[in-house]
């Protein structure tokens, strides 16, 4: 016999699922912290960890959900992530709670936020161009396929990156990143790229001591005829470039 669910419960579950999976992608290989607390309670450390704006949102939600504050212990939690979480909640679950459209259930539901983003370690970067400015500084262009569709191997995206690398100081200056379809289709990218978890415009060197890696974060909408029903695919990806 089919299980019937009231309309409000379907809305609640849909919003929770949408928020968790549309804002961030779970990194399966990385440990995800969990810290669940009962309804109507909030740990003392949260007030010191987040902005007053986000704290007020979390406190309001704590009266409705069993809140999981594990995301605050995640190494990927940053001011940029905090802003994204705040804006997502303000426009979704928090707004509906304030409007009385979401209320506490019996038993209460769990609300969790995942902050990790999958990072793809790509080994087959092609060195398209290298010019040695001096013995330590080099200008490079590299390219690689950074995305292949799970349902269609023909749906691929290629990234090209130009940068200057100072081997002595272990610093890199990203100059340009271009992401485009390999086998047709269109890709509309975000207005800026994120390098090593910080939004940076060109003109500023990034310290890569200890790793020698550059992490590039980008997002956009990919349209390809081989994707299901020709629908565009929204994605956020990270890839790593070995500089030496």
Buried (B, 14 or more C-beta within 10 A) or exposed (E): EEEEEEEEEEBBEEBBEEBBEEBBBBBEEBEBBEBEBEBEEBBEEBEEBBEEEBBEBBBBBBBBBBBBBBBBBBEBBEEBBBEBBBEBBBEBBBBBBEEEEBEEEEEBBEBBBBBBBBBEEBEEBEEEEEEEEEEEBBBBBBBBBBBEBEEBEBBBBBBBBBBBBBBEEBBBBBBEBEBEBBBEBEBEBEEEBBBBBEEBEEEEBBEBEEEBBBBBBBBBEBBBEBBEEEEBBEBBBBBBBEBE
